Amino acid sequence: MKILALESSTEACSVALMDDDAIISRHEVAPRRHAELILPFMDELLAEAELSLSQIDALAFGRGPGAFTGIRIATGVIQGIAFAVDLPVVAVSTLAAVAQGSAREQGITKAIVANDARMDEVYWGAYTLDPAGRMQALAEECVVRPEEVPTLEGEGWYGTGSGWSIYGNVLTERYGQQLNATESERLPHAQDVAWLARGLAEQGQAVTAEQALPVYLRDKVAEKKKNQA
């Protein structure tokens, strides 16, 4: 399966092209340059692989949560391509991609992802590695204050994501002896988006261009507060 994946929901901008088990990518930490980089990265990879968009089987993108502008860039580009060449799209959680990156590089099997969400909050998710080598969510992703992150069962968890840099003490106190280790520099990468997207596509979870929508999480919080009021 040939998958072209984009990820621009944080300071990092990346594009990956997966052809069965082979993958090539471009990745750069470049705040505010995502719109400038994402299309050239895509063109470079297609040229390197000697492929055209018409030869791609599916598109994928990091759907968030993350920076609103970055998510909108990836969503807009992926929708435009999907409409132009009539390709299915797989929307992949940015937090799951962070967990997958930790699994790929650190060999971990249980991850607590906490990405900085500004406003003294984190985007939170918990994942475990399935037999196919893909991180699967154990609970609903949310945006929450660090001292209020959901509790989890068991030990051997690995903390990852930018939120551990800012709120590491609070998060470590919250999970205590359940943590094996933490890292705070992990950013999502398009190659992990592509790998997760392949599994989702094989499960029939690809959607049409108009159904490829971003996930901000704060929308849910606003709607919940509105209903409570």
Secondary structure, DSSP 8 states (H G I E B T S, - for coil): -EEEEEE-SSSEEEEEEEETTEEEEEEEE-TT-HHHHHHHHHHHHHHHHT--GGG-SEEEEE--SS-HHHHHHHHHHHHHHHHHHT--EEEE-HHHHHHHHHHHHH--SEEEEEEE-STT-EEEEEEEE-TTS-EEESS--EEE-GGG-----SS-EEEESTHHHHHHHHHHHHHGGGEEEE-S-----HHHHHHHHHHHHHTT--B-GGG-----SHHHHHHHHHHH-
